[in-house]
Amino acid sequence: MKKHVFELSLFFGLFFILSNSIAQEIKWAKEGNTYFSAVKNEIFKYTLPSSEGQRVLSAAQLTPTGEKPLSITDFTFSQDEKKLLIYTNTKSVWRLQTQGDYWVYELETGQLKQVGKSLPESSLRFAKLSPDGSQVAYVSEFNLYTENLTTGQITPLTKDGNRKLINGTFDWAYEEEFACRDGFQWSPDSKRIAFWQIDANQIRDYYMINTTDSIYSQIIPVEYPKVGESPSPARIGVIELESQKLTWLSIPGDPKQHYLPRMEWNSAEQLLVQQLNRKQNHSKIFSIQVKENMAKLIFEEQDETWIDVLSSWENTYGLTYRHEFKWINGGKEFLWFSEKDGWRHLYRIDLTGKVTPVTHGNYDVINLLHFNEKENLLYFHASPDNATQKYLYKAKLDGKGTAERVTPADLPGTHSYVISPSGKYGMHQFSNSYTRPASEWISLPKHQALDASQSIASKLTKNQGEKTVEFFKINTADGTEMDGWMVKPKDFDPSKKYPVLFMVYTEPWGANVKDSYGVGRNRNYQGDMAADGYIYISIDNRGTPAPKGRAWRKSIYRKIGRLNISDQAEAAKQISQWDFVDPTRMAVWGHSGGGSATLNLLFQYPGLFQTGISLAAVANQLTYDNIYQERYMGLPQENLEDFVAGSPITHAKNLQGNLLYIHGTGDDNVHYANAEMLINELIKHGKMFQFMPYPNRSHGIGEGEGTTAHLRMVYTNFLKTYCPPGGR
C-alpha cells in the first residue's frame, strides 16, 4: 500500500543524468572526479571541474553487426575500466525494468559481444562483471550463471530454480518491502559468489485474472505471503567457482520466522549478514568466516516498535539500488543508522561490536551522501528546523563537534546532492513550492558553482513563479503540531466560502507536505483546480516519515487506520471552521494507503466529508503482505483487534455521502479482492456508491491506451458533481 513509483519523489532527477528520455545514474570513474553518462546511446566522459563532455564510445561502436545501436538502459565499467557492461532490451518485473539483455564491450579490442546469448531473450537479471574482469555473472529464470568472457563458456551455478525456489533474486514481498532485487555478490578475489535462495513453496499464490487479452480468462499467480503468514524461508549460499562446491551459511534462527535483508562481503573470506526477526523489531548482524562457516554475532538492536532496514528517504526504486555496508578503517568498521537515542543518527560499529556515535543532536540524518576518512568528514541531508525542507550538512567522522549546514541560507526549500567520490564536487539540485527545479555542479566544502553562468543563482529569476502554495500548521488537542499546505482559488475572496479537497496518504511510507516544486498539484484533476474555485489541502499526521524524530514516526505502531485517521479528522474539523471554508462541501481523496485513509475518514467520521474518491485502497488490512503490515501492526495472531479496528471494511456500514471507489483488477500490490470485499459489505448495509474497475491495470492504474485521460475524466466529473467548485 506504499506510494507507487511516480508519487515517491519529484526529484529523482537529481540522482540521474537525463539523456534522450533515459534516466542514467551517474557512473563515477575510479579517480573520483570523472563521471560517465549515456547520451543518445553513446557514452560520454566528463571530468570536473570542466562541464565539457568527451565522447568515449559512439553509437556505431555499440552497434551489433547487422543490427541497430544498442538502446542503453544502464551500464557499468569493470574495475580496471577496460570493459563496459551494457544493459538493454529490458522488461518489467513488477515495478522496475530488471530483466533484459547484456552486452560486453572490450575497450582495448573494440569487440562487442552479447552475454547469455543461449538463454531466453530478455531473461537476464543483475549481470555483474567479476572484480578481475574475466567473468560475468547473472540470473536467468531463477538460476544463477557465470560466463567466461574469453571462452564464452556458460556455467550454471544452480539448477533447481523455479518460480517457487528462487536463486540470486527475490520473491514479491522481499522486493517490494525490503527493496531486495539483486540477490548475489562476487567475492573481492573473484573466486566465490554469495547468493540468496528464497523458498516460496509454502507461500500461497494470489491469482490475478486477465479477462481481456483472450476469449478465455488467464490466471496469473503471484507468490504473496499475506499478513499472518510465515515468511518465505531465506538462506545464503556461497559457491566456490573452481570446485563448484556450494556451502549454505549456518545462521542461527528459524528461517520461517526471520528475514535476511542485507548481506555483503567484507573481505575474500568474510561476509556480514543482517538478520531481522519476523516482527522486525530485533536486528542482528553476524560476521561469517566462509571457510569455517561460523557465524559470530557482532551487533544487535531491539525496539518496542520496528527497526527500519530502509527508509522512504532512500531511492529504493532506483534500478541499481542495493543495501550496502559503508566500510571505514580498512574494513574494520562500518557506518550504521539507528534511532536508539530518539533520532535517526549515524554510528560507527567495529567487528567486535563496539559502537561509536558519529552524528548527534535533536534532528534526523535523512540520508548519508559521502564520507572521507582522510579528511575526517561526512556529508548528509538533514533539516533540523523545518521538516518540509532538506539541506546539505557536514560533520566529523570521528563524532566530535556538531553538524554544520553547508547549503546557503538564501535558498529555502528542498536541496538534494550527489557528491563525487573525491568529495571535492557535488551535483546540487534545488526547488521549492514556487521555484522550478534547477541544478548545478558545485565545489566543496565552500559550495561554489563551478560555472557561474549555469548556476542556480543565475536561473533563479527565470525559474521562480507565483507563490500559490501556503504552508501552515495545525495543533491537535493533545498538543501535536502537524504541517500542512494549501492552495487557494485564483480569484480568492475571503468573504466567500469555498469547497475544500483534502489529499491524504497518512501511512509510514510517505509524507506529502514538502516544500518542493509540484506540491499542491493534483495529477488526477482534469483542468486547473485553483481556477475552478477549489481549496486544495494536505496535512502530514503522526506516523508519516517526516524528519521529526523517532517518537513522531513510531507513534503509529499498531494504530494504522486509527491514529492517522483521528489526526486527519481533527485537522479537517478545525479547517471546516475557517471563515472561508464551506463545511458542506468537504471532499477527500487518496491513492493506495491514501485510498485506505479516504475510506476510513468517510466511514469512521461520517458527515465530516460529504465526498470521497478512493483509489487502490486496502479495504481489509488482513489482505496485505506480511512484511509491510506486520512491521507496523504486529502479528494478527497476537493483536487481531488492531487490524480489524484499522480496516475500512469494519466501518463501511457508517458510510454517508458520496463515494467513488477505483481499483485496477491487475493490481499485484493491493489486490483487487479488497474492492470486492468492500463492495459486498457496502451492499450488505444498503449503501449507495460508485465503482470504477480498470481491467488488468496495476497499482498505479496507468497502463493501457487512454487510461490516464479516462481516470482524470471520471475523477473530475465525480468531484464537480458532488462537491461543486466556486465561492458562495
C-alpha positions in Angstrom: 0.0 0.0 0.0 3.0 2.2 -0.4 3.0 5.1 -2.7 3.8 3.9 -6.2 6.8 5.0 -8.1 5.7 8.3 -9.6 4.4 9.5 -6.2 7.6 8.9 -4.3 9.6 11.9 -5.3 9.6 14.7 -7.8 13.3 14.9 -7.6 14.8 11.6 -8.6 16.2 13.7 -11.5 18.9 14.8 -9.1 20.4 11.4 -8.9 20.3 10.8 -12.6 21.6 12.4 -15.8 18.6 12.8 -18.2 19.6 12.0 -21.7 17.3 11.0 -24.6 14.5 10.3 -22.2 16.6 7.7 -20.4 17.5 8.3 -16.8 21.1 7.3 -16.2 22.7 7.0 -12.8 25.9 8.9 -12.6 28.8 6.5 -13.1 32.0 7.7 -11.4 35.4 6.8 -12.5 37.9 5.4 -10.1 39.9 8.6 -9.7 36.8 10.3 -8.2 36.3 13.5 -10.2 35.3 12.0 -13.5 31.9 10.5 -14.4 30.3 8.8 -17.4 26.8 9.2 -18.9 24.9 7.8 -21.8 23.6 10.4 -24.3 21.6 9.2 -27.3 23.1 5.7 -26.8 26.6 7.0 -26.8 28.9 7.1 -23.7 30.4 10.4 -22.7 33.0 11.2 -20.2 33.0 14.4 -18.0 36.0 15.5 -15.9 35.2 18.1 -13.2 35.5 21.0 -12.8 35.1 21.3 -16.6 31.5 20.7 -17.8 32.5 19.7 -21.3 31.8 16.1 -22.4 34.2 13.9 -24.3 32.7 11.0 -26.3 34.2 7.7 -25.2 32.1 5.3 -27.3 29.9 6.1 -30.3 26.6 4.6 -31.3 28.4 2.9 -34.2 30.8 1.2 -31.8 27.9 0.0 -29.7 26.0 -1.5 -32.7 26.0 -5.3 -33.1 26.7 -6.5 -36.7 23.7 -6.1 -38.9 21.5 -4.6 -36.1 20.5 -1.2 -34.7 22.6 0.5 -32.0 22.0 -0.8 -28.5 19.5 1.2 -26.6 21.3 1.8 -23.3 19.2 1.4 -20.1 22.2 1.1 -17.8 25.9 0.4 -18.0 28.8 -0.3 -15.7 32.6 -0.4 -16.2 34.9 -3.2 -14.9 37.1 -2.2 -12.0 40.1 -1.7 -14.4 37.8 0.3 -16.7 38.8 -1.9 -19.7 35.3 -3.5 -20.2 31.9 -2.0 -20.4 28.8 -4.0 -19.5 25.6 -2.6 -21.2 22.0 -3.4 -20.2 19.4 -3.2 -22.9 16.2 -4.7 -24.3 14.6 -4.6 -20.9 11.3 -5.9 -19.5 9.5 -5.1 -16.3 9.5 -7.4 -13.3 6.8 -5.9 -11.1 7.8 -2.3 -10.6 11.1 -2.0 -12.4 12.8 -2.9 -15.7 15.1 -5.5 -14.1 15.1 -8.1 -16.8 16.8 -7.8 -20.2 19.9 -8.5 -22.3 23.5 -7.7 -21.6 26.5 -6.9 -23.9 30.2 -6.5 -23.1 32.3 -4.1 -25.0 36.1 -4.6 -24.8 37.6 -1.1 -24.9 41.1 -2.3 -26.0 40.0 -4.5 -28.9 36.7 -2.8 -29.8 34.9 -6.2 -29.6 31.2 -6.1 -28.8 29.5 -9.4 -27.8 26.3 -10.5 -26.1 26.5 -12.5 -22.9 24.0 -15.2 -22.0 23.2 -15.4 -25.7 22.0 -19.1 -25.5 19.5 -18.2 -22.8 16.0 -16.8 -23.5 15.8 -13.3 -24.8 15.5 -10.5 -22.2 15.8 -13.0 -19.4 19.0 -11.9 -17.7 18.9 -10.1 -14.4 21.6 -8.1 -12.4 24.6 -9.1 -14.6 27.9 -8.1 -12.9 31.5 -8.3 -14.1 33.8 -10.1 -11.7 36.3 -7.8 -9.8 39.1 -9.2 -12.0 37.1 -8.6 -15.2 37.4 -12.1 -16.5 33.8 -13.3 -16.0 30.3 -12.1 -15.8 27.6 -13.5 -13.5 23.8 -13.2 -13.9 20.5 -14.7 -13.1 18.1 -16.2 -15.7 14.8 -17.8 -14.9 15.6 -18.1 -11.2 19.0 -19.7 -11.7 22.5 -18.2 -11.3 25.2 -18.4 -14.0 28.7 -17.4 -14.7 30.2 -16.8 -18.2 33.9 -16.8 -19.1 34.4 -13.7 -21.2 37.4 -15.2 -23.1 35.9 -18.6 -24.0 32.2 -17.7 -23.8 31.5 -20.8 -21.7 28.4 -20.5 -19.6 28.3 -22.4 -16.3 25.1 -22.9 -14.3 25.8 -22.4 -10.6 22.3 -23.5 -9.6 19.9 -25.8 -11.5 17.0 -26.1 -9.1 15.5 -22.7 -9.6 11.9 -22.1 -10.4 9.1 -19.6 -9.6 8.9 -21.1 -6.1 12.6 -21.7 -5.4 14.4 -18.5 -6.3 18.1 -18.2 -6.7 20.0 -15.0 -6.9 17.0 -12.7 -6.7 13.9 -12.4 -4.5 10.1 -13.1 -4.2 7.5 -10.4 -4.5 7.5 -9.5 -0.8 11.3 -9.1 -0.4 11.4 -7.0 -3.5 8.5 -4.8 -2.6 9.2 -4.3 1.1 13.0 -4.5 1.5 13.9 -3.3 -2.0 15.8 -6.6 -2.4 16.1 -7.4 -6.1 19.8 -8.1 -6.9 20.4 -11.3 -4.9 24.1 -12.2 -5.5 27.6 -10.8 -5.0 31.1 -11.5 -6.2 33.8 -12.0 -3.6 36.6 -9.4 -3.8 39.0 -12.0 -5.2 36.6 -13.2 -7.9 36.8 -16.8 -6.6 33.3 -17.0 -4.9 29.8 -15.9 -5.3 27.4 -15.4 -2.4 23.7 -15.5 -3.2 20.3 -15.7 -1.6 17.9 -18.5 -2.1 14.2 -17.8 -1.3 11.9 -20.8 -0.8 8.4 -19.8 -1.6 7.0 -23.3 -1.8 4.9 -22.8 1.3 3.7 -19.4 0.2 0.2 -19.4 -1.2 -0.4 -17.8 -4.6 -2.7 -14.9 -5.1 -4.4 -15.4 -8.5 -4.9 -12.3 -10.7 -7.2 -13.0 -13.6 -6.7 -11.5 -17.0 -10.1 -11.5 -18.8 -9.4 -9.1 -21.7 -6.4 -10.4 -23.7 -8.1 -13.6 -24.7 -11.7 -15.0 -25.1 -10.7 -17.4 -22.2 -9.5 -16.0 -18.9 -5.9 -16.3 -18.0 -4.7 -16.9 -14.4 -1.6 -15.0 -13.2 -0.2 -16.4 -10.0 1.9 -14.3 -7.6 3.6 -15.8 -4.6 2.3 -13.4 -2.0 2.6 -14.0 1.8 -0.4 -12.3 3.4 -0.1 -10.8 6.9 -0.2 -13.5 9.5 1.5 -16.0 7.1 5.1 -17.1 7.9 7.8 -15.5 5.6 9.4 -17.3 2.7 12.5 -19.0 4.3 15.7 -17.4 3.0 19.2 -18.8 3.1 22.5 -17.6 1.8 24.9 -19.9 -0.2 28.5 -19.4 -1.2 29.8 -21.2 -4.3 33.5 -21.8 -4.9 33.8 -21.2 -8.6 36.7 -23.5 -9.3 35.4 -26.6 -7.5 31.6 -25.7 -7.7 31.4 -26.5 -4.0 28.2 -25.0 -2.5 28.1 -24.1 1.2 24.9 -22.9 2.9 25.8 -20.5 5.6 25.0 -21.5 9.2 23.0 -18.6 10.5 21.2 -19.1 13.8 17.4 -18.8 14.0 14.3 -20.3 12.3 14.3 -19.2 8.6 10.5 -19.3 8.7 10.4 -16.6 11.4 13.3 -14.4 10.2 14.4 -12.3 7.3 17.8 -11.8 5.8 17.6 -8.3 4.1 21.3 -7.5 3.9 24.5 -9.4 3.0 27.9 -8.2 1.9 31.5 -9.3 1.6 33.9 -7.6 3.9 36.9 -9.5 2.6 37.5 -12.5 0.4 36.9 -14.7 3.4 34.3 -12.9 5.4 30.6 -11.9 4.9 28.4 -9.7 7.1 24.7 -10.6 7.2 21.8 -8.8 8.8 19.0 -10.9 10.2 15.7 -9.4 11.2 13.1 -11.3 13.3 9.6 -11.6 11.9 8.2 -8.6 13.9 11.2 -6.6 12.6 12.0 -5.2 16.0 15.1 -7.2 16.6 18.1 -6.8 14.3 21.3 -8.8 14.4 24.5 -8.5 12.4 26.5 -11.6 12.0 30.1 -11.9 10.9 30.7 -15.2 9.0 34.0 -16.7 8.2 33.2 -18.5 5.0 35.7 -21.4 5.2 34.9 -22.3 8.7 31.2 -21.4 8.1 30.9 -19.9 11.6 28.6 -17.0 12.3 29.5 -14.6 15.1 27.0 -12.1 16.4 28.8 -8.7 16.4 25.8 -6.3 16.9 22.2 -6.4 17.8 19.4 -3.8 18.4 15.9 -4.1 19.6 12.9 -1.7 19.5 9.5 -1.6 21.0 8.0 -0.9 17.6 10.1 -1.7 14.4 13.6 -1.2 13.1 13.9 0.3 9.7 16.0 -1.7 7.2 15.5 1.1 4.7 13.5 4.3 4.7 11.3 6.2 2.3 14.0 8.8 2.2 16.2 6.4 0.2 15.9 6.0 -3.6 14.6 2.4 -3.1 13.1 2.4 -6.6 16.4 3.1 -8.4 17.3 0.4 -10.9 20.7 -0.3 -9.2 19.6 0.3 -5.6 21.1 -2.2 -3.1 21.7 -2.2 0.7 25.4 -1.6 1.4 27.6 -1.6 4.4 29.6 1.6 4.4 33.1 0.4 5.3 35.7 2.5 7.1 39.0 1.9 8.8 40.2 -0.6 6.3 37.1 -2.8 6.7 37.4 -2.9 10.5 34.3 -0.7 11.0 31.1 0.3 9.2 28.6 3.1 9.4 25.1 2.2 10.6 21.8 4.1 11.2 19.9 3.8 14.4 17.1 5.6 16.1 18.1 4.4 19.6 18.5 7.9 21.0 15.2 9.1 19.6 16.6 10.5 16.3 17.9 8.8 13.2 21.7 9.1 13.6 24.9 7.5 12.2 27.1 5.3 14.3 30.4 3.5 13.7 30.4 -0.2 14.6 33.5 -2.3 14.6 33.8 -6.0 14.1 33.8 -6.6 17.9 30.5 -4.8 18.3 31.9 -1.5 19.7 29.5 1.4 18.9 30.6 5.0 18.5 28.2 7.8 17.8 29.0 9.9 14.7 26.1 12.4 14.5 24.1 13.6 17.4 21.5 16.2 18.3 17.8 16.7 18.0 17.5 16.1 14.3 17.3 13.2 11.9 20.0 12.3 9.4 17.8 11.9 6.3 20.5 10.0 4.3 24.3 9.7 4.0 25.8 11.1 0.9 29.6 10.9 1.3 32.3 10.2 3.8 36.1 10.8 3.7 38.3 9.2 6.3 41.4 11.2 5.4 39.6 14.5 5.9 37.5 13.2 8.9 34.4 14.3 7.1 30.9 13.2 6.1 28.1 14.9 4.2 24.4 14.1 4.7 20.9 15.5 4.1 19.0 17.0 7.1 16.6 19.7 8.1 16.6 20.3 11.8 14.4 23.4 11.8 11.8 22.6 9.1 10.6 19.1 8.4 9.2 20.2 5.0 12.6 21.1 3.6 16.0 19.4 3.1 19.6 20.7 3.1 23.2 19.6 3.0 25.1 19.2 6.3 28.6 18.1 7.2 30.0 16.6 10.4 33.2 14.9 11.6 33.5 11.2 11.0 35.0 10.7 14.4 31.8 12.1 16.1 33.4 15.1 17.6 31.8 18.6 17.3 28.4 19.5 15.9 27.0 19.3 12.4 27.2 22.4 10.2 24.9 23.4 7.4 26.6 23.7 4.0 23.6 24.8 1.9 23.4 28.6 1.6 20.8 30.2 3.8 19.3 32.3 1.0 17.6 29.4 -0.8 14.8 28.0 1.4 13.3 24.8 0.2 14.4 21.3 -0.9 18.0 20.7 -1.8 19.4 17.4 -3.0 23.0 16.4 -3.7 25.2 13.8 -5.3 28.8 14.0 -4.0 31.8 12.9 -6.1 33.9 10.1 -4.6 36.7 12.6 -4.0 34.4 14.8 -2.0 35.5 17.8 -4.0 32.4 18.3 -6.1 28.7 17.8 -5.9 25.7 17.9 -8.2 23.2 20.2 -6.5 19.6 20.5 -7.3 17.2 22.9 -5.7 13.5 23.7 -5.8 10.7 24.9 -3.6 7.0 25.3 -4.0 7.3 28.3 -6.3 10.7 27.6 -8.0 11.2 25.1 -10.8 14.0 22.5 -10.2 17.4 23.7 -11.3 20.8 22.0 -10.9 24.4 23.0 -10.9 27.8 21.5 -10.2 29.5 22.9 -7.1 32.8 22.7 -5.4 33.0 21.6 -1.8 33.3 22.5 1.0 32.6 26.1 0.1 29.5 25.3 -2.0 30.6 27.5 -5.0 29.1 27.0 -8.5 31.7 25.7 -11.0 30.1 27.7 -13.8 28.5 30.9 -12.7 26.7 31.3 -16.0 24.9 27.9 -15.4 24.5 28.3 -11.6 21.2 28.0 -9.8 21.5 31.7 -8.8 21.7 32.7 -12.5 18.5 30.8 -13.2 16.6 31.8 -10.1 14.6 34.7 -11.5 13.6 32.7 -14.6 12.6 29.7 -12.6 10.5 31.4 -9.9 6.8 31.7 -10.3 3.9 32.9 -8.3 3.7 31.7 -4.7 0.4 29.7 -4.8 1.2 27.3 -2.0 0.8 28.3 1.6 2.3 26.3 4.4 0.6 26.2 7.7 0.5 24.2 11.0 -2.4 22.5 12.8 -2.3 21.8 16.5 -4.3 18.9 17.9 -6.0 18.9 21.3 -3.1 16.9 22.7 -0.5 19.4 21.5 0.6 17.6 18.4 1.8 20.0 15.7 1.2 18.9 12.1 2.5 20.5 8.9 0.1 21.3 6.0 0.0 23.1 2.7 -2.9 24.8 1.0 -3.6 26.2 -2.5 -6.4 28.7 -2.6 -8.6 29.6 -5.6 -7.1 32.0 -8.1 -9.9 34.6 -7.6 -10.0 34.0 -3.8 -12.4 36.3 -2.0 -12.1 36.0 1.8 -15.8 37.0 2.2 -16.9 33.9 0.3 -16.9 30.2 1.3 -15.2 27.6 -0.9 -15.2 23.9 -1.2 -12.1 22.0 0.1 -10.5 18.9 -1.3 -8.0 17.1 1.0 -5.3 14.9 -0.4 -4.2 12.2 2.1 -1.7 9.4 2.3 -1.1 9.1 6.1 0.9 5.9 6.4 4.5 5.3 7.4 5.8 5.1 3.8 5.1 8.7 2.6 4.9 12.3 3.5 3.0 14.8 1.4 3.9 18.2 2.9 7.2 19.1 1.3 8.5 22.5 0.2 9.3 21.3 -3.3 8.2 22.1 -6.8 4.9 20.4 -7.9 3.5 20.3 -4.4 -0.1 21.3 -4.5 -0.8 19.9 -7.9 -3.4 17.2 -8.4 -2.4 14.8 -11.2 -5.9 13.3 -11.4 -7.8 16.5 -11.9 -8.7 17.5 -15.4 -8.1 21.2 -15.6 -7.0 23.8 -13.0 -8.5 23.3 -9.5 -7.5 26.8 -8.4 -9.0 28.4 -11.4 -12.2 26.3 -11.0 -12.6 27.5 -7.4 -11.4 24.7 -5.1 -9.2 24.9 -2.0 -6.7 22.1 -2.1 -5.1 20.9 1.2 -2.8 18.2 2.5 -1.6 17.5 6.1 1.0 15.1 7.4 -0.2 13.3 10.5 1.8 11.4 13.1 3.4 8.3 11.7 4.3 9.8 8.4 8.1 9.7 7.7 8.9 13.3 8.3 12.3 14.1 9.8 10.7 14.9 13.2 12.2 12.1 15.3 11.5 8.6 16.3 8.5 9.4 18.5 6.7 11.1 15.7 7.3 8.2 13.2 6.8 5.3 15.6 3.6 6.6 17.3 1.5 4.9 14.7 2.7 1.4 15.7 -0.4 -0.9 15.8 -2.5 2.1 15.1 -2.7 2.3 11.3 -6.3 3.2 10.4 -6.9 4.8 13.8 -4.2 7.3 14.9 -3.6 8.6 11.4 -7.3 8.9 10.8 -8.1 10.7 14.0 -5.3 13.2 13.3 -6.6 13.9 9.9 -10.2 14.2 11.1 -9.2 16.6 13.9 -7.4 18.8 11.4 -10.4 18.7 9.0 -12.8 19.7 11.8 -10.6 22.7 12.6 -10.3 23.7 8.9 -14.1 23.3 8.5 -14.5 26.2 10.9 -12.2 28.6 8.9 -14.2 31.6 7.7 -13.6 31.0 4.0 -14.3 27.2 4.1 -17.7 25.8 3.2 -18.2 22.8 5.6 -21.0 21.4 3.4 -18.5 21.0 0.6 -15.7 19.0 2.1 -14.1 16.2 -0.1 -11.1 13.9 0.4 -9.1 11.6 -1.9 -6.1 9.4 -1.8 -4.3 6.5 -3.6 -3.0 3.3 -2.1 -2.6 4.0 1.6 -4.3 7.3 0.9 -7.2 5.4 -0.6 -7.5 3.4 2.6 -7.4 6.7 4.6 -10.1 8.2 2.4 -12.4 5.2 3.2 -11.6 5.3 6.9 -12.3 9.0 7.1 -15.7 8.6 5.3 -16.6 5.6 7.4 -15.2 6.5 10.8 -16.2 10.2 10.7 -19.5 10.1 8.7 -20.7 13.6 7.8 -17.3 15.3 8.2 -16.6 14.8 4.4 -19.5 14.7 2.0 -17.5 13.3 -0.8 -14.6 10.8 -1.1 -12.6 9.4 -4.0 -10.5 6.3 -3.1 -8.0 4.6 -5.4 -6.4 1.2 -5.0 -7.2 1.1 -1.3 -6.5 -1.7 1.3 -10.1 -2.2 2.5 -9.0 -5.1 4.8 -5.6 -5.0 6.4 -5.5 -8.8 6.5 -5.2 -8.9 2.7 -1.9 -7.1 2.6 1.6 -8.6 2.6 3.2 -9.8 5.8 6.4 -7.7 5.7 4.7 -4.4 5.5 1.7 -5.0 7.6 3.5 -6.9 10.4 6.2 -4.3 10.6 3.8 -1.6 11.5 0.9 -3.5 13.1 2.4 -6.6 14.8 1.2 -10.1 14.3 -2.6 -10.7 13.8 -2.2 -13.9 15.9 -1.4 -11.6 18.9 -3.4 -8.4 18.3 -6.0 -9.1 15.7 -8.3 -6.4 17.1 -5.9 -3.7 15.9 -6.1 -5.0 12.3 -9.8 -5.1 12.5 -10.3 -1.7 14.1 -8.0 -0.1 11.5 -9.6 -1.7 8.4 -12.1 0.4 6.4 -14.3 -2.6 5.8 -15.0 -2.8 9.5 -16.7 0.6 9.4 -18.2 0.6 5.9 -21.7 0.4 7.4 -21.3 4.0 8.5 -20.9 5.5 5.0 -22.8 8.8 4.5 -22.4 10.9 1.4 -20.8 10.2 -1.9 -18.1 7.6 -2.5 -16.2 6.8 -5.8 -14.1 3.7 -5.4 -11.5 2.9 -8.1 -9.3 -0.2 -8.4 -7.2 -2.0 -11.1 -8.1 -5.6 -11.5 -4.4 -6.5 -12.2 -3.1 -4.9 -9.0 -0.3 -7.2 -7.7 0.3 -4.9 -4.7 -3.1 -4.1 -3.2 -5.2 -6.9 -4.6 -8.5 -6.4 -6.4 -10.1 -8.7 -3.8 -10.1 -5.6 -1.5 -12.6 -3.9 -3.8 -15.0 -6.9 -4.0 -14.8 -7.4 -0.2 -15.7 -3.8 0.4 -18.4 -3.8 -2.3 -20.0 -6.8 -0.6 -20.0 -5.0 2.8 -21.5 -1.8 1.3 -24.2 -3.8 -0.5 -24.9 -5.7 2.7 -25.7 -2.4 4.5 -27.6 -0.8 1.6 -25.1 1.9 0.9 -25.1 3.7 -2.4 -21.7 4.3 -4.1 -20.0 4.4 -7.5 -17.3 2.0 -8.5 -14.8 2.1 -11.4 -12.7 -1.0 -12.1 -9.8 -0.7 -14.6 -9.2 -4.1 -16.3 -5.7 -5.5 -15.9 -4.3 -2.2 -14.6 -1.8 -2.5 -11.8 -1.4 -0.4 -8.6 -0.6 2.8 -10.4 -3.6 2.4 -12.8 -1.6 3.8 -15.7 -1.3 1.0 -18.3 -3.4 0.9 -21.4 -4.4 3.3 -24.1 -6.5 6.2 -22.8 -6.4 5.1 -19.1 -4.9 8.2 -17.6 -7.2 10.5 -19.5 -10.2 8.4 -18.6 -9.3 8.3 -14.9 -9.0 12.1 -14.8 -12.3 12.4 -16.5 -14.1 10.1 -14.1 -12.4 11.6 -11.1 -13.1 15.2 -12.1 -16.7 14.7 -13.1 -17.4 13.0 -9.8 -15.8 15.7 -7.8 -17.6 18.5 -9.6 -20.9 16.7 -9.4 -20.8 16.0 -5.6 -18.5 18.8 -4.4 -19.3 21.7 -6.8 -16.5 24.3 -7.2 -16.6 28.0 -6.7 -17.1 30.5 -3.9 -20.5 31.3 -2.5 
